[in-house]
Amino acid sequence: MPIFISQGRYSQDAMRGMVTTPEDRTEPVSKLVEAAGGKLLAYYVTFGEYDWLIVVEAPDAQTVSAAVITAAAGGGVKDMKTTLAMTGAEAMQAFRAAGDLAKNFRSAGQAA
């Protein structure tokens, strides 16, 4: 199954609430991802541009999108981005397929 990496920030209200009553968000995030049809592989609190990072295994982007949209709608997270992650072997397959496609593709502005 595809692997997706999502990152985001907590809202100011969420940070205020977690300072007052600290909580580990791993279980609620895991339950949300599972309810959408995926599996949480890792949950990290990060420092820097983003406050958290999750690694999810899911059948497709729609599954991950549903979980991310649900989390965003709750108001506790913001500024999220999700990236598809591929293994080296998966990337090789993609490059091979791209090589086949490139034979019949002309980039914009290139002479025919």
Sequence and secondary structure as in RCSB ss.txt:
>XXXX:A:sequence
MPIFISQGRYSQDAMRGMVTTPEDRTEPVSKLVEAAGGKLLAYYVTFGEYDWLIVVEAPDAQTVSAAVITAAAGG
GVKDMKTTLAMTGAEAMQAFRAAGDLAKNFRSAGQAA
>XXXX:A:secstr
  EEEEEEEE HHHHHHHHHS    HHHHHHHHHHHT EEEEEEE  SS SEEEEEE SSHHHHHHHHHHHHHTT
SEEEEEEEEE  HHHHHHHHHHHHHHHTT   TT   
